[in-house]
């Protein structure tokens, strides 16, 4: 049980750090908050509602992992390194892909909502 408590505290600390220091994380959290009522309007059923919210949570999750990769790389060296550049670029690509998936899911839901 103590391990879970410590893990929870570490997670809260990470959330606090991201909330204070990472603009993209803050924007994505605001996006999730805005999506809650919009998804309620657009979704045809509870399954679609949660799908619309989950794709945004996936963006946040990937952003958190990208930030972790960047922090680990920055801790290794501040000098340019080709491998570190690849790691950071791949993290960025992961965020971009998650955003693309979310865009497609939301676009399909909005189109279905608009045409009835």
Backbone as JSON Lines, residues from 0, in Angstrom:
{"i":0,"aa":"X","n":[0.82,-1.2,0.0],"ca":[0.0,0.0,0.0],"c":[0.87,1.27,0.0]}
{"i":1,"aa":"X","n":[1.97,1.22,0.72],"ca":[2.87,2.37,0.78],"c":[3.43,2.7,-0.6]}
{"i":2,"aa":"X","n":[3.67,1.67,-1.38],"ca":[4.19,1.87,-2.73],"c":[3.17,2.63,-3.59]}
{"i":3,"aa":"X","n":[1.91,2.29,-3.45],"ca":[0.86,2.97,-4.2],"c":[0.74,4.43,-3.78]}
{"i":4,"aa":"X","n":[0.85,4.66,-2.49],"ca":[0.77,6.04,-1.99],"c":[1.93,6.87,-2.53]}
{"i":5,"aa":"X","n":[3.13,6.29,-2.51],"ca":[4.29,7.0,-3.04],"c":[4.13,7.26,-4.55]}
{"i":6,"aa":"X","n":[3.65,6.26,-5.27],"ca":[3.44,6.42,-6.71],"c":[2.41,7.51,-6.98]}
{"i":7,"aa":"X","n":[1.35,7.55,-6.17],"ca":[0.33,8.59,-6.32],"c":[0.92,9.97,-6.07]}
{"i":8,"aa":"X","n":[1.72,10.09,-5.04],"ca":[2.37,11.38,-4.74],"c":[3.29,11.81,-5.87]}
{"i":9,"aa":"X","n":[4.03,10.88,-6.43],"ca":[4.9,11.2,-7.56],"c":[4.08,11.66,-8.76]}
{"i":10,"aa":"X","n":[2.95,11.01,-8.98],"ca":[2.08,11.4,-10.09],"c":[1.51,12.79,-9.89]}
{"i":11,"aa":"X","n":[1.12,13.1,-8.68],"ca":[0.61,14.45,-8.37],"c":[1.71,15.48,-8.57]}
{"i":12,"aa":"X","n":[2.93,15.15,-8.18],"ca":[4.06,16.07,-8.4],"c":[4.3,16.29,-9.89]}
{"i":13,"aa":"X","n":[4.21,15.23,-10.67],"ca":[4.39,15.36,-12.12],"c":[3.29,16.22,-12.72]}
{"i":14,"aa":"X","n":[2.04,16.0,-12.28],"ca":[0.93,16.81,-12.77],"c":[1.15,18.29,-12.43]}
{"i":15,"aa":"X","n":[1.61,18.55,-11.22],"ca":[1.9,19.93,-10.82],"c":[2.99,20.55,-11.68]}
{"i":16,"aa":"X","n":[4.06,19.79,-11.92],"ca":[5.14,20.31,-12.77],"c":[4.65,20.61,-14.17]}
{"i":17,"aa":"X","n":[3.92,19.67,-14.76],"ca":[3.41,19.86,-16.12],"c":[2.45,21.04,-16.18]}
{"i":18,"aa":"X","n":[1.6,21.18,-15.17],"ca":[0.63,22.28,-15.14],"c":[1.31,23.64,-15.04]}
{"i":19,"aa":"X","n":[2.44,23.7,-14.36],"ca":[3.14,24.96,-14.2],"c":[4.09,25.28,-15.35]}
{"i":20,"aa":"X","n":[4.65,24.25,-15.98],"ca":[5.78,24.48,-16.88],"c":[5.57,24.08,-18.34]}
{"i":21,"aa":"X","n":[4.57,23.31,-18.65],"ca":[4.41,22.78,-20.01],"c":[3.16,23.36,-20.67]}
{"i":22,"aa":"X","n":[3.37,24.28,-21.58],"ca":[2.26,24.96,-22.27],"c":[1.37,23.98,-23.01]}
{"i":23,"aa":"X","n":[1.96,23.05,-23.73],"ca":[1.16,22.09,-24.5],"c":[0.26,21.27,-23.58]}
{"i":24,"aa":"X","n":[0.78,20.85,-22.44],"ca":[-0.01,20.08,-21.48],"c":[-1.19,20.9,-20.99]}
{"i":25,"aa":"X","n":[-0.93,22.16,-20.65],"ca":[-2.02,23.04,-20.18],"c":[-3.09,23.2,-21.26]}
{"i":26,"aa":"X","n":[-2.66,23.42,-22.5],"ca":[-3.61,23.58,-23.6],"c":[-4.45,22.32,-23.8]}
{"i":27,"aa":"X","n":[-3.82,21.18,-23.71],"ca":[-4.54,19.92,-23.9],"c":[-5.52,19.65,-22.75]}
{"i":28,"aa":"X","n":[-5.16,20.05,-21.55],"ca":[-6.1,19.91,-20.43],"c":[-7.32,20.82,-20.62]}
{"i":29,"aa":"X","n":[-7.08,22.04,-21.08],"ca":[-8.2,22.95,-21.39],"c":[-9.06,22.38,-22.52]}
{"i":30,"aa":"X","n":[-8.4,21.78,-23.5],"ca":[-9.14,21.15,-24.6],"c":[-10.04,20.05,-24.07]}
{"i":31,"aa":"X","n":[-9.54,19.24,-23.16],"ca":[-10.35,18.17,-22.57],"c":[-11.56,18.74,-21.82]}
{"i":32,"aa":"X","n":[-11.33,19.8,-21.06],"ca":[-12.45,20.42,-20.33],"c":[-13.5,20.98,-21.29]}
{"i":33,"aa":"X","n":[-13.05,21.6,-22.37],"ca":[-13.99,22.13,-23.37],"c":[-14.7,21.01,-24.1]}
{"i":34,"aa":"X","n":[-14.03,19.89,-24.27],"ca":[-14.61,18.77,-25.02],"c":[-15.73,18.07,-24.27]}
{"i":35,"aa":"X","n":[-15.74,18.15,-22.96],"ca":[-16.77,17.44,-22.18],"c":[-18.18,17.86,-22.6]}
{"i":36,"aa":"X","n":[-18.52,19.15,-22.61],"ca":[-19.89,19.5,-23.04],"c":[-20.1,19.36,-24.55]}
{"i":37,"aa":"X","n":[-19.07,19.63,-25.34],"ca":[-19.22,19.53,-26.79],"c":[-19.46,18.07,-27.19]}
{"i":38,"aa":"X","n":[-18.71,17.16,-26.6],"ca":[-18.89,15.74,-26.9],"c":[-20.29,15.28,-26.5]}
{"i":39,"aa":"X","n":[-20.83,15.84,-25.42],"ca":[-22.19,15.5,-24.99],"c":[-23.21,15.88,-26.06]}
{"i":40,"aa":"X","n":[-22.98,17.01,-26.7],"ca":[-23.89,17.48,-27.75],"c":[-23.72,16.65,-29.03]}
{"i":41,"aa":"X","n":[-22.5,16.36,-29.38],"ca":[-22.19,15.72,-30.66],"c":[-22.43,14.21,-30.64]}
{"i":42,"aa":"X","n":[-22.15,13.57,-29.54],"ca":[-22.19,12.1,-29.48],"c":[-23.62,11.57,-29.6]}
{"i":43,"aa":"X","n":[-23.74,10.46,-30.31],"ca":[-25.05,9.81,-30.47],"c":[-25.4,8.93,-29.29]}
{"i":44,"aa":"X","n":[-24.38,8.43,-28.6],"ca":[-24.63,7.55,-27.45],"c":[-23.45,7.67,-26.48]}
{"i":45,"aa":"X","n":[-23.56,6.96,-25.37],"ca":[-22.55,7.05,-24.31],"c":[-21.19,6.52,-24.79]}
{"i":46,"aa":"X","n":[-21.22,5.51,-25.64],"ca":[-19.98,4.95,-26.17],"c":[-19.23,5.97,-27.02]}
{"i":47,"aa":"X","n":[-19.93,6.66,-27.87],"ca":[-19.3,7.69,-28.7],"c":[-18.83,8.86,-27.85]}
{"i":48,"aa":"X","n":[-19.61,9.2,-26.83],"ca":[-19.22,10.28,-25.91],"c":[-17.86,9.98,-25.28]}
{"i":49,"aa":"X","n":[-17.72,8.78,-24.74],"ca":[-16.46,8.44,-24.09],"c":[-15.32,8.27,-25.09]}
{"i":50,"aa":"X","n":[-15.62,7.82,-26.29],"ca":[-14.6,7.72,-27.33],"c":[-14.04,9.1,-27.65]}
{"i":51,"aa":"X","n":[-14.92,10.08,-27.78],"ca":[-14.47,11.45,-28.08],"c":[-13.58,11.99,-26.96]}
{"i":52,"aa":"X","n":[-13.91,11.69,-25.73],"ca":[-13.08,12.17,-24.61],"c":[-11.78,11.37,-24.5]}
{"i":53,"aa":"X","n":[-11.87,10.07,-24.73],"ca":[-10.67,9.23,-24.6],"c":[-9.6,9.62,-25.61]}
{"i":54,"aa":"X","n":[-10.0,9.98,-26.83],"ca":[-8.96,10.35,-27.81],"c":[-8.21,11.6,-27.37]}
{"i":55,"aa":"X","n":[-8.86,12.48,-26.63],"ca":[-8.16,13.66,-26.11],"c":[-7.28,13.27,-24.93]}
{"i":56,"aa":"X","n":[-7.75,12.35,-24.11],"ca":[-6.91,11.86,-23.01],"c":[-5.66,11.17,-23.58]}
{"i":57,"aa":"X","n":[-5.8,10.49,-24.69],"ca":[-4.64,9.86,-25.34],"c":[-3.63,10.92,-25.77]}
{"i":58,"aa":"X","n":[-4.11,12.04,-26.29],"ca":[-3.18,13.13,-26.64],"c":[-2.41,13.57,-25.4]}
{"i":59,"aa":"X","n":[-3.12,13.76,-24.29],"ca":[-2.47,14.19,-23.04],"c":[-1.46,13.13,-22.59]}
{"i":60,"aa":"X","n":[-1.84,11.87,-22.67],"ca":[-0.95,10.78,-22.27],"c":[0.33,10.79,-23.11]}
{"i":61,"aa":"X","n":[0.19,10.93,-24.41],"ca":[1.36,10.94,-25.29],"c":[2.21,12.18,-25.02]}
{"i":62,"aa":"X","n":[1.57,13.31,-24.75],"ca":[2.3,14.53,-24.4],"c":[3.13,14.34,-23.13]}
{"i":63,"aa":"X","n":[2.56,13.67,-22.14],"ca":[3.28,13.39,-20.9],"c":[4.51,12.53,-21.19]}
{"i":64,"aa":"X","n":[4.34,11.5,-22.0],"ca":[5.47,10.64,-22.34],"c":[6.52,11.4,-23.16]}
{"i":65,"aa":"X","n":[6.08,12.26,-24.05],"ca":[7.01,13.08,-24.83],"c":[7.82,13.99,-23.91]}
{"i":66,"aa":"X","n":[7.15,14.59,-22.95],"ca":[7.85,15.46,-21.99],"c":[8.86,14.65,-21.18]}
{"i":67,"aa":"X","n":[8.49,13.43,-20.8],"ca":[9.42,12.57,-20.06],"c":[10.65,12.25,-20.89]}
{"i":68,"aa":"X","n":[10.44,11.94,-22.17],"ca":[11.57,11.66,-23.07],"c":[12.48,12.88,-23.17]}
{"i":69,"aa":"X","n":[11.88,14.05,-23.36],"ca":[12.68,15.28,-23.48],"c":[13.46,15.56,-22.21]}
{"i":70,"aa":"X","n":[12.82,15.38,-21.05],"ca":[13.51,15.63,-19.78],"c":[14.66,14.65,-19.57]}
{"i":71,"aa":"X","n":[14.44,13.39,-19.91],"ca":[15.51,12.4,-19.75],"c":[16.68,12.72,-20.69]}
{"i":72,"aa":"X","n":[16.35,13.09,-21.91],"ca":[17.41,13.44,-22.87],"c":[18.19,14.66,-22.4]}
{"i":73,"aa":"X","n":[17.48,15.67,-21.9],"ca":[18.14,16.88,-21.43],"c":[19.01,16.61,-20.2]}
{"i":74,"aa":"X","n":[18.63,15.6,-19.41],"ca":[19.43,15.24,-18.24],"c":[20.73,14.55,-18.64]}
{"i":75,"aa":"X","n":[20.74,13.89,-19.78],"ca":[21.92,13.17,-20.24],"c":[23.0,14.14,-20.71]}
{"i":76,"aa":"X","n":[22.61,15.1,-21.55],"ca":[23.59,16.06,-22.06],"c":[22.86,17.29,-22.61]}
{"i":77,"aa":"X","n":[23.54,18.41,-22.53],"ca":[22.99,19.63,-23.13],"c":[23.6,19.87,-24.51]}
{"i":78,"aa":"X","n":[24.59,19.04,-24.86],"ca":[25.22,19.16,-26.17],"c":[24.39,18.45,-27.23]}
{"i":79,"aa":"X","n":[24.55,18.89,-28.47],"ca":[23.8,18.25,-29.56],"c":[24.25,16.81,-29.73]}
{"i":80,"aa":"X","n":[23.26,15.93,-29.91],"ca":[23.53,14.52,-30.14],"c":[22.49,14.0,-31.11]}
{"i":81,"aa":"X","n":[22.93,13.34,-32.18],"ca":[22.01,12.84,-33.2],"c":[20.96,11.89,-32.63]}
{"i":82,"aa":"X","n":[21.37,11.01,-31.73],"ca":[20.42,10.04,-31.15],"c":[19.38,10.73,-30.27]}
{"i":83,"aa":"X","n":[19.8,11.75,-29.53],"ca":[18.85,12.49,-28.71],"c":[17.88,13.26,-29.61]}
{"i":84,"aa":"X","n":[18.37,13.81,-30.71],"ca":[17.48,14.49,-31.65],"c":[16.43,13.52,-32.19]}
{"i":85,"aa":"X","n":[16.85,12.31,-32.53],"ca":[15.9,11.3,-33.04],"c":[14.86,10.98,-31.97]}
{"i":86,"aa":"X","n":[15.3,10.79,-30.72],"ca":[14.37,10.48,-29.63],"c":[13.35,11.59,-29.44]}
{"i":87,"aa":"X","n":[13.82,12.83,-29.44],"ca":[12.91,13.96,-29.27],"c":[11.97,14.11,-30.47]}
{"i":88,"aa":"X","n":[12.5,13.92,-31.66],"ca":[11.67,14.01,-32.87],"c":[10.6,12.91,-32.88]}
{"i":89,"aa":"X","n":[10.96,11.72,-32.44],"ca":[9.99,10.63,-32.39],"c":[8.89,10.93,-31.36]}
{"i":90,"aa":"X","n":[9.25,11.52,-30.24],"ca":[8.26,11.92,-29.25],"c":[7.29,12.95,-29.83]}
{"i":91,"aa":"X","n":[7.84,13.89,-30.57],"ca":[7.01,14.89,-31.24],"c":[6.09,14.25,-32.26]}
{"i":92,"aa":"X","n":[6.61,13.32,-33.02],"ca":[5.79,12.61,-34.0],"c":[4.65,11.86,-33.33]}
{"i":93,"aa":"X","n":[4.92,11.25,-32.19],"ca":[3.88,10.53,-31.47],"c":[2.73,11.46,-31.08]}
{"i":94,"aa":"X","n":[3.07,12.66,-30.62],"ca":[2.04,13.64,-30.28],"c":[1.26,14.04,-31.53]}
{"i":95,"aa":"X","n":[1.97,14.28,-32.62],"ca":[1.31,14.64,-33.87],"c":[0.35,13.55,-34.34]}
{"i":96,"aa":"X","n":[0.78,12.3,-34.28],"ca":[-0.09,11.19,-34.68],"c":[-1.33,11.09,-33.78]}
{"i":97,"aa":"X","n":[-1.14,11.27,-32.48],"ca":[-2.28,11.23,-31.56],"c":[-3.26,12.35,-31.89]}
{"i":98,"aa":"X","n":[-2.74,13.53,-32.2],"ca":[-3.61,14.65,-32.6],"c":[-4.34,14.34,-33.9]}
{"i":99,"aa":"X","n":[-3.66,13.71,-34.84],"ca":[-4.29,13.34,-36.1],"c":[-5.42,12.34,-35.89]}
{"i":100,"aa":"X","n":[-5.19,11.35,-35.06],"ca":[-6.23,10.36,-34.76],"c":[-7.43,11.05,-34.11]}
{"i":101,"aa":"X","n":[-7.16,11.91,-33.14],"ca":[-8.25,12.61,-32.46],"c":[-9.03,13.49,-33.43]}
{"i":102,"aa":"X","n":[-8.32,14.13,-34.34],"ca":[-8.98,14.98,-35.34],"c":[-9.93,14.17,-36.21]}
{"i":103,"aa":"X","n":[-9.47,13.02,-36.66],"ca":[-10.32,12.17,-37.51],"c":[-11.54,11.68,-36.73]}
{"i":104,"aa":"X","n":[-11.34,11.24,-35.51],"ca":[-12.47,10.74,-34.7],"c":[-13.48,11.85,-34.47]}
{"i":105,"aa":"X","n":[-13.0,13.03,-34.1],"ca":[-13.91,14.16,-33.86],"c":[-14.59,14.6,-35.16]}
{"i":106,"aa":"X","n":[-13.85,14.64,-36.26],"ca":[-14.45,15.05,-37.54],"c":[-15.57,14.1,-37.94]}
{"i":107,"aa":"X","n":[-15.35,12.81,-37.8],"ca":[-16.4,11.84,-38.14],"c":[-17.62,12.01,-37.24]}
{"i":108,"aa":"X","n":[-17.39,12.24,-35.96],"ca":[-18.51,12.42,-35.04],"c":[-19.29,13.7,-35.37]}
{"i":109,"aa":"X","n":[-18.59,14.76,-35.7],"ca":[-19.26,16.01,-36.04],"c":[-20.03,15.88,-37.36]}
{"i":110,"aa":"X","n":[-19.44,15.19,-38.33],"ca":[-20.14,14.97,-39.59],"c":[-21.41,14.16,-39.35]}
{"i":111,"aa":"X","n":[-21.31,13.09,-38.57],"ca":[-22.5,12.28,-38.26],"c":[-23.55,13.09,-37.53]}
{"i":112,"aa":"X","n":[-23.12,13.94,-36.63],"ca":[-24.06,14.8,-35.89],"c":[-24.74,15.8,-36.83]}
{"i":113,"aa":"X","n":[-23.94,16.37,-37.74],"ca":[-24.47,17.41,-38.65],"c":[-25.48,16.85,-39.65]}
{"i":114,"aa":"X","n":[-25.23,15.63,-40.12],"ca":[-26.15,15.07,-41.11],"c":[-27.31,14.3,-40.47]}
{"i":115,"aa":"X","n":[-27.24,14.19,-39.15],"ca":[-28.37,13.58,-38.43],"c":[-28.25,12.14,-38.37]}
